[in-house]
């Protein structure tokens, strides 16, 4: 592991499953449209312009950390940015859904994806990481990338999807081309994540957000070997988190891919999820829509998640998925305060 001044930080210790005085907390999409300050920046810059502007991307990352007083930052970027470099024609249409203008529908389309150098194509993300580290040397920073299946789904579907039918059909009907696509995306992801660690990211997170759409057989044969290759390449670099939604039926397989931490969504009780995952750190898993409820609900559900974690070492509090755009800022702040209050080890052992 890389030596760092953050070695004793509670987030870094929890990643390594070491005991901590309270549960560290950060939130997926902690920087985003629920913040008025973010919306103000987006009045001036399109989403892609914002991502490409290292200075502003770093500022947005810092802003979320300072506003929420969370224990880690996540660099402001997007999992889809590498697809721009592959010449897939990424854009964000009105209403902000991603669109891929050159979708992958055949084996020839896979061959037409262009090779690129990460330093050239994604140097602006690496620069944003360096700026954050300079400004907040005592706050751990998470770098991230999309996992090959989740990226492939955007390339094949041409954007977001509900049932991933085109993606699955391509996987079944063009197995060699699908495998080649997964291998290309795996190579890009490894190079990109290693570059983020070299730029100063203290932890790396792989988002396989939509892999839960697959059954165990397909996950095992078509996905797992690639995820294993990614985590093998990151071993002894910095700690890693592997996240997906709706993965309750395959958490044992996801855990076998080799990350240090497994991210789980809210569809499963955290204690049962942890049983399936085994001896590893776990991140999660409050339903993000709880933040649309009142303070009592937020407090009670936060306590439930912490009780399910049971004070075990290696719990990082997070939502089960990203903060929604209509979430009241005060509720998000209140959640972070509640985690801090309820998880201090003294409070957990307090008997009224
Ligand atoms: O208008 C806007 O400002 C766009 C909203 C937005 C934001 C704030 C998008 C578009 N991306 C992001 C930032 C982002 N995306 C971050 C950094 C911010 C932070 O977390 O604080 C991260 C880590 C992501 C990762 C990401 N992008 C994922 C994986 C996590 C997840 O939500 O499952 C995925 C799937 C995307 C794709 C994406 N980016 C944006 C949109 C609208 C989408 C499509 C989502 C979908 O298909 O449903």
Boltz pocket constraint, residues with backbone or C-beta under 6 A from the ligand:
constraints:
  - pocket:
      binder: B
      contacts: [[A, 27], [A, 28], [A, 29], [A, 30], [A, 31], [A, 32], [A, 33], [A, 42], [A, 47], [A, 64], [A, 74], [A, 75], [A, 76], [A, 77], [A, 78], [A, 79], [A, 80], [A, 96], [A, 97], [A, 98], [A, 144], [A, 159], [A, 160], [A, 161], [A, 207], [A, 209], [A, 322]]
      max_distance: 6.0
